[in-house]
Amino acid sequence: MEPATREAKYHVVCRDCSVERLFESDAEATALEREHAEETDHRIVVGRVW
C-alpha cells in the first residue's frame, strides 16, 4: 500500500475582517491577498499548509 500523497494548500486569512479561504494554488491565494489588501488596506496572511 502506497502512502497517500498530500498536495499543499494555501490558507489566506485577513487579520482585520472575517475573510478566510483555502486554495490549492499559490497563485490564487496570492491574487486574493493582493486584491483584498488593495481594496481594503487590511493586513493579510498567506501560509502553506498540508
N, CA, C and O atoms as a Tripos MOL2 file, in Angstrom:
@<TRIPOS>MOLECULE
protein
  200   199    50     0     0
PROTEIN
NO_CHARGES

@<TRIPOS>ATOM
      1 N           0.8420   -1.1840    0.0000 N.3       1 MET1
      2 CA          0.0000    0.0000    0.0000 C.3       1 MET1
      3 C           0.8800    1.2380    0.0000 C.2       1 MET1
      4 O           1.7580    1.3830    0.8510 O.2       1 MET1
      5 N           0.6470    2.1250   -0.9510 N.am      2 GLU2
      6 CA          1.4360    3.3470   -1.0430 C.3       2 GLU2
      7 C           0.8530    4.4400   -0.1500 C.2       2 GLU2
      8 O          -0.3650    4.5390   -0.0050 O.2       2 GLU2
      9 N           1.7140    5.2550    0.4440 N.am      3 PRO3
     10 CA          1.2010    6.3510    1.2840 C.3       3 PRO3
     11 C           0.4490    7.3650    0.4270 C.2       3 PRO3
     12 O           0.7810    7.5840   -0.7380 O.2       3 PRO3
     13 N          -0.5480    7.9640    1.0140 N.am      4 ALA4
     14 CA         -1.3150    8.9980    0.3150 C.3       4 ALA4
     15 C          -0.4280   10.2120    0.0770 C.2       4 ALA4
     16 O           0.3110   10.6420    0.9620 O.2       4 ALA4
     17 N          -0.5120   10.7470   -1.1130 N.am      5 THR5
     18 CA          0.2660   11.9580   -1.3910 C.3       5 THR5
     19 C          -0.5660   13.1700   -1.0200 C.2       5 THR5
     20 O          -1.7540   13.2550   -1.3300 O.2       5 THR5
     21 N           0.0660   14.0730   -0.3710 N.am      6 ARG6
     22 CA         -0.6130   15.3000    0.0390 C.3       6 ARG6
     23 C          -0.1380   16.4310   -0.8410 C.2       6 ARG6
     24 O           1.0580   16.5850   -1.0890 O.2       6 ARG6
     25 N          -1.0670   17.2040   -1.3020 N.am      7 GLU7
     26 CA         -0.7010   18.3880   -2.0570 C.3       7 GLU7
     27 C          -0.8760   19.5850   -1.1470 C.2       7 GLU7
     28 O          -1.8030   19.6400   -0.3400 O.2       7 GLU7
     29 N           0.0090   20.5270   -1.2830 N.am      8 ALA8
     30 CA         -0.0440   21.7170   -0.4460 C.3       8 ALA8
     31 C          -1.3180   22.5010   -0.7080 C.2       8 ALA8
     32 O          -1.8280   22.5420   -1.8280 O.2       8 ALA8
     33 N          -1.8110   23.1090    0.3330 N.am      9 LYS9
     34 CA         -2.9380   24.0420    0.2640 C.3       9 LYS9
     35 C          -2.4200   25.3800    0.7760 C.2       9 LYS9
     36 O          -1.4230   25.4320    1.4960 O.2       9 LYS9
     37 N          -3.0880   26.4390    0.4100 N.am     10 TYR10
     38 CA         -2.6650   27.7790    0.8080 C.3      10 TYR10
     39 C          -3.8050   28.4490    1.5620 C.2      10 TYR10
     40 O          -4.9030   28.6190    1.0320 O.2      10 TYR10
     41 N          -3.5300   28.8210    2.7940 N.am     11 HIS11
     42 CA         -4.5170   29.3980    3.6970 C.3      11 HIS11
     43 C          -4.3440   30.9110    3.7110 C.2      11 HIS11
     44 O          -3.2630   31.4240    3.9990 O.2      11 HIS11
     45 N          -5.4210   31.6130    3.3990 N.am     12 VAL12
     46 CA         -5.4060   33.0770    3.3600 C.3      12 VAL12
     47 C          -6.3150   33.5840    4.4730 C.2      12 VAL12
     48 O          -7.4790   33.1930    4.5570 O.2      12 VAL12
     49 N          -5.7830   34.4510    5.3220 N.am     13 VAL13
     50 CA         -6.5400   34.9850    6.4470 C.3      13 VAL13
     51 C          -6.3390   36.4940    6.5150 C.2      13 VAL13
     52 O          -5.2130   36.9880    6.4520 O.2      13 VAL13
     53 N          -7.4390   37.2080    6.6440 N.am     14 CYS14
     54 CA         -7.3700   38.6510    6.8840 C.3      14 CYS14
     55 C          -7.3540   38.8740    8.3860 C.2      14 CYS14
     56 O          -8.1740   38.3110    9.1110 O.2      14 CYS14
     57 N          -6.4290   39.6870    8.8490 N.am     15 ARG15
     58 CA         -6.3260   39.9760   10.2850 C.3      15 ARG15
     59 C          -7.2880   41.0800   10.7260 C.2      15 ARG15
     60 O          -7.4020   41.3680   11.9170 O.2      15 ARG15
     61 N          -7.9800   41.6960    9.7630 N.am     16 ASP16
     62 CA         -8.8380   42.8270   10.0910 C.3      16 ASP16
     63 C         -10.3250   42.5920    9.8250 C.2      16 ASP16
     64 O         -11.1520   43.4390   10.1640 O.2      16 ASP16
     65 N         -10.6770   41.4430    9.2190 N.am     17 CYS17
     66 CA        -12.0840   41.1200    8.9830 C.3      17 CYS17
     67 C         -12.2350   39.6030    8.9000 C.2      17 CYS17
     68 O         -11.3030   38.8680    9.2270 O.2      17 CYS17
     69 N         -13.3810   39.1420    8.4720 N.am     18 SER18
     70 CA        -13.6710   37.7070    8.5160 C.3      18 SER18
     71 C         -13.2680   36.9310    7.2590 C.2      18 SER18
     72 O         -13.6330   35.7620    7.1300 O.2      18 SER18
     73 N         -12.5350   37.5390    6.3400 N.am     19 VAL19
     74 CA        -12.1140   36.8240    5.1320 C.3      19 VAL19
     75 C         -11.1100   35.7360    5.5050 C.2      19 VAL19
     76 O         -10.0850   36.0000    6.1340 O.2      19 VAL19
     77 N         -11.4320   34.5080    5.1000 N.am     20 GLU20
     78 CA        -10.5490   33.3720    5.3200 C.3      20 GLU20
     79 C         -10.8870   32.3290    4.2660 C.2      20 GLU20
     80 O         -12.0440   31.9250    4.1410 O.2      20 GLU20
     81 N          -9.8860   31.8870    3.5050 N.am     21 ARG21
     82 CA        -10.1220   30.9130    2.4360 C.3      21 ARG21
     83 C          -8.9410   29.9690    2.3020 C.2      21 ARG21
     84 O          -7.8230   30.2710    2.7180 O.2      21 ARG21
     85 N          -9.2220   28.8210    1.7090 N.am     22 LEU22
     86 CA         -8.2200   27.8070    1.4450 C.3      22 LEU22
     87 C          -8.1500   27.5800   -0.0600 C.2      22 LEU22
     88 O          -9.1780   27.3790   -0.7060 O.2      22 LEU22
     89 N          -6.9320   27.6110   -0.6250 N.am     23 PHE23
     90 CA         -6.7310   27.4500   -2.0620 C.3      23 PHE23
     91 C          -5.7790   26.3010   -2.3280 C.2      23 PHE23
     92 O          -4.9570   25.9530   -1.4820 O.2      23 PHE23
     93 N          -5.8960   25.7180   -3.5050 N.am     24 GLU24
     94 CA         -4.9680   24.6770   -3.9390 C.3      24 GLU24
     95 C          -3.8000   25.2680   -4.7090 C.2      24 GLU24
     96 O          -2.8020   24.5860   -4.9450 O.2      24 GLU24
     97 N          -3.9140   26.5200   -5.1000 N.am     25 SER25
     98 CA         -2.8920   27.1770   -5.9140 C.3      25 SER25
     99 C          -2.3220   28.3850   -5.1820 C.2      25 SER25
    100 O          -3.0630   29.2080   -4.6440 O.2      25 SER25
    101 N          -0.9880   28.4810   -5.1700 N.am     26 ASP26
    102 CA         -0.3780   29.6560   -4.5470 C.3      26 ASP26
    103 C          -0.7150   30.9230   -5.3280 C.2      26 ASP26
    104 O          -0.8150   32.0010   -4.7420 O.2      26 ASP26
    105 N          -0.8900   30.8030   -6.6430 N.am     27 ALA27
    106 CA         -1.2310   31.9730   -7.4580 C.3      27 ALA27
    107 C          -2.6070   32.5120   -7.0830 C.2      27 ALA27
    108 O          -2.7910   33.7270   -7.0120 O.2      27 ALA27
    109 N          -3.5750   31.6300   -6.8430 N.am     28 GLU28
    110 CA         -4.9130   32.0670   -6.4410 C.3      28 GLU28
    111 C          -4.8860   32.7160   -5.0630 C.2      28 GLU28
    112 O          -5.5480   33.7270   -4.8280 O.2      28 GLU28
    113 N          -4.1190   32.1300   -4.1640 N.am     29 ALA29
    114 CA         -4.0060   32.6830   -2.8110 C.3      29 ALA29
    115 C          -3.3730   34.0670   -2.8480 C.2      29 ALA29
    116 O          -3.8400   34.9880   -2.1780 O.2      29 ALA29
    117 N          -2.3230   34.2110   -3.6210 N.am     30 THR30
    118 CA         -1.6410   35.4960   -3.7390 C.3      30 THR30
    119 C          -2.5360   36.5380   -4.3920 C.2      30 THR30
    120 O          -2.5090   37.7080   -4.0120 O.2      30 THR30
    121 N          -3.3290   36.1190   -5.3710 N.am     31 ALA31
    122 CA         -4.2510   37.0520   -6.0360 C.3      31 ALA31
    123 C          -5.2720   37.5940   -5.0440 C.2      31 ALA31
    124 O          -5.5490   38.7930   -5.0400 O.2      31 ALA31
    125 N          -5.8410   36.7200   -4.1940 N.am     32 LEU32
    126 CA         -6.7950   37.1900   -3.1850 C.3      32 LEU32
    127 C          -6.1010   38.1100   -2.1970 C.2      32 LEU32
    128 O          -6.6470   39.1440   -1.8120 O.2      32 LEU32
    129 N          -4.9060   37.7350   -1.7900 N.am     33 GLU33
    130 CA         -4.1440   38.5660   -0.8420 C.3      33 GLU33
    131 C          -3.9750   39.9830   -1.3880 C.2      33 GLU33
    132 O          -4.2710   40.9570   -0.6950 O.2      33 GLU33
    133 N          -3.5070   40.0970   -2.6060 N.am     34 ARG34
    134 CA         -3.2640   41.4110   -3.2070 C.3      34 ARG34
    135 C          -4.5480   42.1900   -3.4240 C.2      34 ARG34
    136 O          -4.6280   43.3760   -3.1030 O.2      34 ARG34
    137 N          -5.5540   41.5160   -3.9710 N.am     35 GLU35
    138 CA         -6.8250   42.1840   -4.2620 C.3      35 GLU35
    139 C          -7.4860   42.7140   -2.9890 C.2      35 GLU35
    140 O          -7.9220   43.8640   -2.9360 O.2      35 GLU35
    141 N          -7.5510   41.8640   -1.9730 N.am     36 HIS36
    142 CA         -8.1980   42.2760   -0.7260 C.3      36 HIS36
    143 C          -7.4210   43.4070   -0.0460 C.2      36 HIS36
    144 O          -8.0180   44.3620    0.4510 O.2      36 HIS36
    145 N          -6.1080   43.2980   -0.0260 N.am     37 ALA37
    146 CA         -5.2860   44.3430    0.5920 C.3      37 ALA37
    147 C          -5.4350   45.6790   -0.1440 C.2      37 ALA37
    148 O          -5.5230   46.7330    0.4880 O.2      37 ALA37
    149 N          -5.4640   45.6320   -1.4700 N.am     38 GLU38
    150 CA         -5.6070   46.8680   -2.2470 C.3      38 GLU38
    151 C          -6.9740   47.5090   -2.0320 C.2      38 GLU38
    152 O          -7.0800   48.7310   -1.9330 O.2      38 GLU38
    153 N          -8.0160   46.6880   -1.9610 N.am     39 GLU39
    154 CA         -9.3790   47.2060   -1.8070 C.3      39 GLU39
    155 C          -9.6690   47.7190   -0.4070 C.2      39 GLU39
    156 O         -10.4450   48.6610   -0.2430 O.2      39 GLU39
    157 N          -9.0570   47.1130    0.6060 N.am     40 THR40
    158 CA         -9.4400   47.4150    1.9870 C.3      40 THR40
    159 C          -8.3320   47.9860    2.8520 C.2      40 THR40
    160 O          -8.6090   48.5380    3.9170 O.2      40 THR40
    161 N          -7.0880   47.8670    2.4220 N.am     41 ASP41
    162 CA         -5.9250   48.2470    3.2200 C.3      41 ASP41
    163 C          -5.8050   47.3850    4.4830 C.2      41 ASP41
    164 O          -5.2420   47.8170    5.4880 O.2      41 ASP41
    165 N          -6.3470   46.1520    4.4150 N.am     42 HIS42
    166 CA         -6.2640   45.2140    5.5370 C.3      42 HIS42
    167 C          -4.9540   44.4440    5.4970 C.2      42 HIS42
    168 O          -4.2810   44.3810    4.4680 O.2      42 HIS42
    169 N          -4.6070   43.8600    6.6400 N.am     43 ARG43
    170 CA         -3.4210   43.0140    6.7570 C.3      43 ARG43
    171 C          -3.8180   41.5680    6.4560 C.2      43 ARG43
    172 O          -4.7060   41.0130    7.1030 O.2      43 ARG43
    173 N          -3.1560   40.9670    5.4760 N.am     44 ILE44
    174 CA         -3.4630   39.6120    5.0290 C.3      44 ILE44
    175 C          -2.2700   38.7040    5.3010 C.2      44 ILE44
    176 O          -1.1190   39.1130    5.1520 O.2      44 ILE44
    177 N          -2.5560   37.4760    5.6970 N.am     45 VAL45
    178 CA         -1.5200   36.4700    5.9260 C.3      45 VAL45
    179 C          -1.8130   35.2850    5.0080 C.2      45 VAL45
    180 O          -2.9470   34.8110    4.9330 O.2      45 VAL45
    181 N          -0.7840   34.8150    4.3160 N.am     46 VAL46
    182 CA         -0.9080   33.6300    3.4750 C.3      46 VAL46
    183 C           0.1230   32.6150    3.9510 C.2      46 VAL46
    184 O           1.2960   32.9410    4.1340 O.2      46 VAL46
    185 N          -0.3280   31.3890    4.1480 N.am     47 GLY47
    186 CA          0.5910   30.3390    4.5740 C.3      47 GLY47
    187 C           0.3070   29.0390    3.8610 C.2      47 GLY47
    188 O          -0.8420   28.7400    3.5350 O.2      47 GLY47
    189 N           1.3360   28.2740    3.6200 N.am     48 ARG48
    190 CA          1.1700   26.9620    3.0160 C.3      48 ARG48
    191 C           0.8990   25.9440    4.1010 C.2      48 ARG48
    192 O           1.6070   25.8910    5.1060 O.2      48 ARG48
    193 N          -0.1160   25.1460    3.8990 N.am     49 VAL49
    194 CA         -0.4700   24.0910    4.8630 C.3      49 VAL49
    195 C          -0.5510   22.7730    4.1060 C.2      49 VAL49
    196 O          -0.6760   22.7580    2.8810 O.2      49 VAL49
    197 N          -0.4780   21.6670    4.8380 N.am     50 TRP50
    198 CA         -0.5340   20.3480    4.1970 C.3      50 TRP50
    199 C          -1.8210   19.6990    4.4610 C.2      50 TRP50
    200 O          -2.0540   18.5800    4.0030 O.2      50 TRP50
@<TRIPOS>BOND
     1     1     2 1
     2     2     3 1
     3     3     4 2
     4     3     5 am
     5     5     6 1
     6     6     7 1
     7     7     8 2
     8     7     9 am
     9     9    10 1
    10    10    11 1
    11    11    12 2
    12    11    13 am
    13    13    14 1
    14    14    15 1
    15    15    16 2
    16    15    17 am
    17    17    18 1
    18    18    19 1
    19    19    20 2
    20    19    21 am
    21    21    22 1
    22    22    23 1
    23    23    24 2
    24    23    25 am
    25    25    26 1
    26    26    27 1
    27    27    28 2
    28    27    29 am
    29    29    30 1
    30    30    31 1
    31    31    32 2
    32    31    33 am
    33    33    34 1
    34    34    35 1
    35    35    36 2
    36    35    37 am
    37    37    38 1
    38    38    39 1
    39    39    40 2
    40    39    41 am
    41    41    42 1
    42    42    43 1
    43    43    44 2
    44    43    45 am
    45    45    46 1
    46    46    47 1
    47    47    48 2
    48    47    49 am
    49    49    50 1
    50    50    51 1
    51    51    52 2
    52    51    53 am
    53    53    54 1
    54    54    55 1
    55    55    56 2
    56    55    57 am
    57    57    58 1
    58    58    59 1
    59    59    60 2
    60    59    61 am
    61    61    62 1
    62    62    63 1
    63    63    64 2
    64    63    65 am
    65    65    66 1
    66    66    67 1
    67    67    68 2
    68    67    69 am
    69    69    70 1
    70    70    71 1
    71    71    72 2
    72    71    73 am
    73    73    74 1
    74    74    75 1
    75    75    76 2
    76    75    77 am
    77    77    78 1
    78    78    79 1
    79    79    80 2
    80    79    81 am
    81    81    82 1
    82    82    83 1
    83    83    84 2
    84    83    85 am
    85    85    86 1
    86    86    87 1
    87    87    88 2
    88    87    89 am
    89    89    90 1
    90    90    91 1
    91    91    92 2
    92    91    93 am
    93    93    94 1
    94    94    95 1
    95    95    96 2
    96    95    97 am
    97    97    98 1
    98    98    99 1
    99    99   100 2
   100    99   101 am
   101   101   102 1
   102   102   103 1
   103   103   104 2
   104   103   105 am
   105   105   106 1
   106   106   107 1
   107   107   108 2
   108   107   109 am
   109   109   110 1
   110   110   111 1
   111   111   112 2
   112   111   113 am
   113   113   114 1
   114   114   115 1
   115   115   116 2
   116   115   117 am
   117   117   118 1
   118   118   119 1
   119   119   120 2
   120   119   121 am
   121   121   122 1
   122   122   123 1
   123   123   124 2
   124   123   125 am
   125   125   126 1
   126   126   127 1
   127   127   128 2
   128   127   129 am
   129   129   130 1
   130   130   131 1
   131   131   132 2
   132   131   133 am
   133   133   134 1
   134   134   135 1
   135   135   136 2
   136   135   137 am
   137   137   138 1
   138   138   139 1
   139   139   140 2
   140   139   141 am
   141   141   142 1
   142   142   143 1
   143   143   144 2
   144   143   145 am
   145   145   146 1
   146   146   147 1
   147   147   148 2
   148   147   149 am
   149   149   150 1
   150   150   151 1
   151   151   152 2
   152   151   153 am
   153   153   154 1
   154   154   155 1
   155   155   156 2
   156   155   157 am
   157   157   158 1
   158   158   159 1
   159   159   160 2
   160   159   161 am
   161   161   162 1
   162   162   163 1
   163   163   164 2
   164   163   165 am
   165   165   166 1
   166   166   167 1
   167   167   168 2
   168   167   169 am
   169   169   170 1
   170   170   171 1
   171   171   172 2
   172   171   173 am
   173   173   174 1
   174   174   175 1
   175   175   176 2
   176   175   177 am
   177   177   178 1
   178   178   179 1
   179   179   180 2
   180   179   181 am
   181   181   182 1
   182   182   183 1
   183   183   184 2
   184   183   185 am
   185   185   186 1
   186   186   187 1
   187   187   188 2
   188   187   189 am
   189   189   190 1
   190   190   191 1
   191   191   192 2
   192   191   193 am
   193   193   194 1
   194   194   195 1
   195   195   196 2
   196   195   197 am
   197   197   198 1
   198   198   199 1
   199   199   200 2
@<TRIPOS>SUBSTRUCTURE
     1 MET1         2 RESIDUE 1 A MET
     2 GLU2         6 RESIDUE 1 A GLU
     3 PRO3        10 RESIDUE 1 A PRO
     4 ALA4        14 RESIDUE 1 A ALA
     5 THR5        18 RESIDUE 1 A THR
     6 ARG6        22 RESIDUE 1 A ARG
     7 GLU7        26 RESIDUE 1 A GLU
     8 ALA8        30 RESIDUE 1 A ALA
     9 LYS9        34 RESIDUE 1 A LYS
    10 TYR10       38 RESIDUE 1 A TYR
    11 HIS11       42 RESIDUE 1 A HIS
    12 VAL12       46 RESIDUE 1 A VAL
    13 VAL13       50 RESIDUE 1 A VAL
    14 CYS14       54 RESIDUE 1 A CYS
    15 ARG15       58 RESIDUE 1 A ARG
    16 ASP16       62 RESIDUE 1 A ASP
    17 CYS17       66 RESIDUE 1 A CYS
    18 SER18       70 RESIDUE 1 A SER
    19 VAL19       74 RESIDUE 1 A VAL
    20 GLU20       78 RESIDUE 1 A GLU
    21 ARG21       82 RESIDUE 1 A ARG
    22 LEU22       86 RESIDUE 1 A LEU
    23 PHE23       90 RESIDUE 1 A PHE
    24 GLU24       94 RESIDUE 1 A GLU
    25 SER25       98 RESIDUE 1 A SER
    26 ASP26      102 RESIDUE 1 A ASP
    27 ALA27      106 RESIDUE 1 A ALA
    28 GLU28      110 RESIDUE 1 A GLU
    29 ALA29      114 RESIDUE 1 A ALA
    30 THR30      118 RESIDUE 1 A THR
    31 ALA31      122 RESIDUE 1 A ALA
    32 LEU32      126 RESIDUE 1 A LEU
    33 GLU33      130 RESIDUE 1 A GLU
    34 ARG34      134 RESIDUE 1 A ARG
    35 GLU35      138 RESIDUE 1 A GLU
    36 HIS36      142 RESIDUE 1 A HIS
    37 ALA37      146 RESIDUE 1 A ALA
    38 GLU38      150 RESIDUE 1 A GLU
    39 GLU39      154 RESIDUE 1 A GLU
    40 THR40      158 RESIDUE 1 A THR
    41 ASP41      162 RESIDUE 1 A ASP
    42 HIS42      166 RESIDUE 1 A HIS
    43 ARG43      170 RESIDUE 1 A ARG
    44 ILE44      174 RESIDUE 1 A ILE
    45 VAL45      178 RESIDUE 1 A VAL
    46 VAL46      182 RESIDUE 1 A VAL
    47 GLY47      186 RESIDUE 1 A GLY
    48 ARG48      190 RESIDUE 1 A ARG
    49 VAL49      194 RESIDUE 1 A VAL
    50 TRP50      198 RESIDUE 1 A TRP
